[in-house]
């Protein structure tokens, strides 16, 4: 069954990249029905929701992916960005702090840190 789930995910990623979001969503959903805690499927579903402009919905998937694997930098990055997008600045700052404590360091984290400090001082852009 794992092979079927992996195949659905791979096809979903290709469709997602090709802009066929509805078909990709169906494959991600199928994978998640068979294996609800599948980290990669949760991550890709979260990314798809972001691409659809549904950042709030994306959070549940991105959080599930991160909770399933805190060693994957990409999971941290997308979750923090989604938190910022829905104006959950405090949660984004705390998650960013946790990512740094895990040992992650990158230009992307520095940029997010600067963005969060800017949001905190002046509020979200209008």
Backbone as CSV, one residue per row, in Angstrom:
resi,resn,N_x,N_y,N_z,CA_x,CA_y,CA_z,C_x,C_y,C_z
1,UNK,0.821,-1.194,0.000,0.000,0.000,0.000,0.865,1.259,0.000
2,UNK,2.037,1.200,0.635,2.917,2.363,0.652,3.343,2.774,-0.749
3,UNK,3.519,1.801,-1.644,3.890,2.112,-3.021,2.784,2.907,-3.707
4,UNK,1.543,2.550,-3.454,0.399,3.249,-4.047,0.345,4.683,-3.535
5,UNK,0.556,4.848,-2.247,0.531,6.183,-1.644,1.661,7.032,-2.218
6,UNK,2.844,6.470,-2.309,3.994,7.198,-2.853,3.754,7.585,-4.305
7,UNK,3.177,6.686,-5.074,2.891,6.966,-6.482,1.867,8.098,-6.612
8,UNK,0.834,8.075,-5.769,-0.168,9.148,-5.791,0.484,10.483,-5.453
9,UNK,1.354,10.487,-4.475,2.037,11.715,-4.089,2.918,12.232,-5.226
10,UNK,3.687,11.359,-5.828,4.563,11.769,-6.929,3.769,12.343,-8.095
11,UNK,2.655,11.705,-8.440,1.806,12.232,-9.522,1.202,13.572,-9.112
12,UNK,0.811,13.678,-7.848,0.263,14.932,-7.350,1.266,16.070,-7.444
13,UNK,2.509,15.803,-7.095,3.562,16.825,-7.157,3.760,17.291,-8.600
14,UNK,3.754,16.354,-9.538,3.908,16.718,-10.954,2.732,17.563,-11.439
15,UNK,1.528,17.166,-11.057,0.349,17.948,-11.451,0.365,19.324,-10.805
16,UNK,0.764,19.381,-9.566,0.865,20.641,-8.838,1.836,21.575,-9.563
17,UNK,2.999,21.047,-9.914,4.006,21.848,-10.620,3.500,22.324,-11.977
18,UNK,2.623,21.540,-12.584,2.058,21.895,-13.889,0.859,22.836,-13.758
19,UNK,0.505,23.182,-12.535,-0.603,24.114,-12.317,-1.977,23.466,-12.279
20,UNK,-2.014,22.151,-12.266,-3.296,21.441,-12.213,-3.636,21.165,-10.746
21,UNK,-4.007,22.235,-10.050,-4.164,22.182,-8.604,-5.304,21.282,-8.146
22,UNK,-6.403,21.276,-8.859,-7.535,20.435,-8.443,-7.191,18.950,-8.508
23,UNK,-6.529,18.552,-9.584,-6.141,17.140,-9.715,-5.082,16.771,-8.686
24,UNK,-4.137,17.681,-8.464,-3.104,17.432,-7.452,-3.752,17.282,-6.075
25,UNK,-4.709,18.143,-5.767,-5.401,18.089,-4.472,-6.085,16.740,-4.294
26,UNK,-6.698,16.228,-5.346,-7.374,14.931,-5.251,-6.382,13.822,-4.900
27,UNK,-5.211,13.863,-5.502,-4.209,12.832,-5.218,-3.643,12.981,-3.814
28,UNK,-3.394,14.218,-3.387,-2.911,14.432,-2.020,-3.958,13.961,-1.010
29,UNK,-5.218,14.281,-1.281,-6.296,13.851,-0.382,-6.388,12.332,-0.321
30,UNK,-6.249,11.677,-1.461,-6.291,10.211,-1.495,-5.164,9.629,-0.650
31,UNK,-3.961,10.199,-0.786,-2.821,9.720,0.002,-3.077,9.927,1.488
32,UNK,-3.650,11.084,1.840,-3.902,11.387,3.253,-5.042,10.555,3.836
33,UNK,-5.988,10.131,2.996,-7.049,9.240,3.492,-6.467,7.885,3.873
34,UNK,-5.524,7.426,3.083,-4.904,6.133,3.360,-3.882,6.219,4.495
35,UNK,-3.228,7.368,4.607,-2.180,7.536,5.609,-2.213,8.990,6.110
36,UNK,-3.108,9.293,7.060,-3.327,10.677,7.501,-2.090,11.404,8.028
37,UNK,-1.132,10.687,8.582,0.055,11.334,9.137,1.240,11.348,8.170
38,UNK,0.974,11.103,6.909,2.040,11.076,5.910,2.611,12.485,5.752
39,UNK,3.824,12.675,6.244,4.452,14.005,6.309,4.524,14.690,4.954
40,UNK,5.023,13.990,3.967,5.213,14.599,2.647,3.872,15.001,2.031
41,UNK,2.863,14.169,2.182,1.545,14.508,1.634,0.964,15.713,2.352
42,UNK,1.122,15.778,3.666,0.656,16.944,4.415,1.387,18.204,3.957
43,UNK,2.688,18.100,3.789,3.472,19.254,3.353,3.012,19.747,1.980
44,UNK,2.871,18.824,1.042,2.478,19.227,-0.308,1.044,19.748,-0.357
45,UNK,0.169,19.184,0.470,-1.195,19.718,0.531,-1.169,21.146,1.093
46,UNK,-0.334,21.376,2.097,-0.195,22.721,2.642,0.315,23.698,1.594
47,UNK,1.303,23.286,0.837,1.837,24.150,-0.227,0.771,24.429,-1.278
48,UNK,-0.022,23.421,-1.597,-1.090,23.605,-2.574,-2.118,24.609,-2.060
49,UNK,-2.476,24.499,-0.788,-3.439,25.440,-0.202,-2.896,26.865,-0.263
50,UNK,-1.594,27.031,-0.033,-0.978,28.356,-0.158,-1.119,28.857,-1.590
51,UNK,-0.836,27.987,-2.554,-0.951,28.373,-3.960,-2.385,28.746,-4.331
52,UNK,-3.346,28.200,-3.607,-4.750,28.535,-3.834,-5.181,29.780,-3.049
53,UNK,-4.246,30.360,-2.290,-4.571,31.528,-1.483,-5.300,31.182,-0.202
54,UNK,-5.194,29.940,0.231,-5.891,29.459,1.427,-4.876,29.178,2.537
55,UNK,-4.182,30.259,2.954,-3.120,30.111,3.933,-3.615,29.550,5.262
56,UNK,-4.790,29.961,5.685,-5.320,29.465,6.960,-5.531,27.950,6.909
57,UNK,-6.074,27.455,5.812,-6.253,26.009,5.646,-4.902,25.304,5.550
58,UNK,-3.933,25.976,4.964,-2.608,25.382,4.792,-1.953,25.059,6.124
59,UNK,-2.227,25.872,7.137,-1.562,25.709,8.426,-1.692,24.309,9.013
60,UNK,-2.898,23.735,8.953,-3.084,22.415,9.560,-2.212,21.360,8.893
61,UNK,-2.071,21.447,7.586,-1.262,20.474,6.860,0.227,20.696,7.110
62,UNK,0.644,21.959,7.062,2.051,22.268,7.277,2.474,21.946,8.703
63,UNK,1.590,22.183,9.656,1.899,21.855,11.050,2.022,20.337,11.225
64,UNK,1.117,19.598,10.600,1.177,18.128,10.692,2.478,17.599,10.090
65,UNK,2.897,18.177,8.984,4.152,17.750,8.361,5.329,18.028,9.285
66,UNK,5.346,19.214,9.863,6.444,19.594,10.755,6.462,18.743,12.012
67,UNK,5.293,18.476,12.566,5.238,17.632,13.762,5.727,16.225,13.461
68,UNK,5.536,15.782,12.235,5.972,14.447,11.844,7.459,14.344,11.561
69,UNK,8.084,15.489,11.204,9.517,15.471,10.888,10.101,16.859,11.106
70,UNK,10.681,17.048,12.272,11.262,18.353,12.600,12.695,18.485,12.105
71,UNK,13.175,17.511,11.379,14.530,17.569,10.848,14.578,18.075,9.409
72,UNK,13.437,18.392,8.848,13.392,18.845,7.458,13.176,20.357,7.425
73,UNK,14.209,21.081,7.021,14.188,22.541,7.047,13.011,23.115,6.265
74,UNK,12.718,22.549,5.119,11.635,23.036,4.265,10.303,23.064,5.022
75,UNK,10.067,22.083,5.880,8.826,22.051,6.653,8.733,23.247,7.586
76,UNK,9.841,23.577,8.241,9.883,24.750,9.126,9.607,26.024,8.334
77,UNK,10.280,26.163,7.210,10.210,27.376,6.409,8.785,27.660,5.924
78,UNK,8.142,26.665,5.366,6.790,26.874,4.854,5.793,27.141,5.980
79,UNK,5.959,26.467,7.110,5.059,26.682,8.239,5.204,28.108,8.776
80,UNK,6.423,28.583,8.923,6.655,29.947,9.413,6.072,30.961,8.438
81,UNK,6.309,30.760,7.163,5.760,31.692,6.158,4.239,31.720,6.192
82,UNK,3.617,30.570,6.377,2.150,30.529,6.445,1.654,31.242,7.700
83,UNK,2.346,31.071,8.813,1.963,31.781,10.041,2.022,33.290,9.837
84,UNK,3.057,33.765,9.170,3.177,35.190,8.884,2.037,35.651,7.991
85,UNK,1.701,34.841,6.984,0.655,35.210,6.027,-0.707,35.398,6.684
86,UNK,-0.954,34.689,7.789,-2.247,34.819,8.476,-2.121,35.695,9.731
87,UNK,-1.037,36.466,9.778,-0.808,37.430,10.862,-0.696,36.799,12.242
88,UNK,-0.181,35.600,12.307,0.092,34.959,13.603,1.574,35.176,13.932
89,UNK,1.896,36.441,14.123,3.274,36.871,14.311,3.922,36.219,15.522
90,UNK,3.227,36.176,16.622,3.798,35.592,17.843,4.153,34.125,17.613
91,UNK,3.226,33.387,16.998,3.493,31.972,16.716,4.653,31.819,15.731
92,UNK,4.708,32.706,14.743,5.794,32.649,13.762,7.137,32.903,14.430
93,UNK,7.184,33.879,15.325,8.439,34.171,16.032,8.869,32.989,16.898
94,UNK,7.928,32.387,17.584,8.244,31.237,18.442,8.726,30.056,17.599
95,UNK,8.081,29.816,16.479,8.476,28.710,15.599,9.844,28.981,14.989
96,UNK,10.096,30.218,14.619,11.408,30.591,14.098,12.491,30.358,15.150
97,UNK,12.200,30.726,16.380,13.135,30.502,17.489,13.422,29.008,17.646
98,UNK,12.374,28.184,17.560,12.545,26.736,17.687,13.400,26.184,16.547
99,UNK,13.183,26.706,15.339,13.983,26.256,14.188,15.460,26.570,14.412
100,UNK,15.734,27.750,14.936,17.125,28.122,15.218,17.707,27.226,16.308
101,UNK,16.899,26.929,17.329,17.361,26.053,18.409,17.665,24.647,17.906
102,UNK,16.976,24.226,16.845,17.236,22.908,16.239,18.538,22.918,15.439
103,UNK,19.088,24.129,15.249,20.356,24.231,14.536,20.238,24.706,13.107
104,UNK,19.037,25.038,12.673,18.885,25.522,11.303,19.368,26.961,11.212
105,UNK,20.097,27.254,10.158,20.574,28.608,9.892,20.613,28.784,8.375
106,UNK,20.013,29.847,7.902,20.037,30.118,6.466,19.670,31.576,6.235
107,UNK,19.923,32.028,5.026,19.521,33.381,4.656,18.012,33.537,4.756
108,UNK,17.280,32.476,4.449,15.812,32.540,4.518,15.347,32.819,5.942
109,UNK,15.984,32.197,6.928,15.608,32.455,8.321,15.974,33.869,8.739
110,UNK,17.092,34.360,8.272,17.495,35.736,8.576,16.470,36.707,7.999
111,UNK,16.030,36.460,6.775,15.019,37.311,6.139,13.690,37.246,6.884
112,UNK,13.284,36.048,7.293,12.035,35.919,8.042,12.134,36.631,9.388
113,UNK,13.277,36.522,10.026,13.494,37.195,11.305,13.359,38.709,11.123
114,UNK,13.988,39.239,10.085,13.909,40.678,9.807,12.467,41.080,9.489
115,UNK,11.783,40.265,8.722,10.385,40.553,8.389,9.524,40.562,9.648
116,UNK,9.715,39.578,10.493,8.937,39.507,11.735,9.240,40.683,12.655
117,UNK,10.482,41.094,12.737,10.815,42.253,13.565,10.191,43.511,12.997
118,UNK,10.130,43.610,11.681,9.465,44.750,11.036,7.978,44.747,11.304
119,UNK,7.358,43.572,11.271,5.922,43.463,11.540,5.617,43.820,12.989
120,UNK,6.491,43.407,13.873,6.261,43.657,15.290,6.352,45.137,15.613
121,UNK,7.306,45.824,14.990,7.506,47.236,15.292,6.427,48.123,14.679
122,UNK,6.010,47.814,13.464,5.101,48.703,12.767,3.729,48.095,12.518
123,UNK,3.564,46.850,12.843,2.308,46.166,12.539,2.350,45.633,11.133
124,UNK,1.354,44.851,10.752,1.339,44.266,9.399,1.157,45.357,8.349
125,UNK,1.711,45.155,7.158,1.531,46.150,6.095,0.070,46.266,5.719
126,UNK,-0.315,47.440,5.349,-1.727,47.693,4.959,-1.841,47.917,3.485
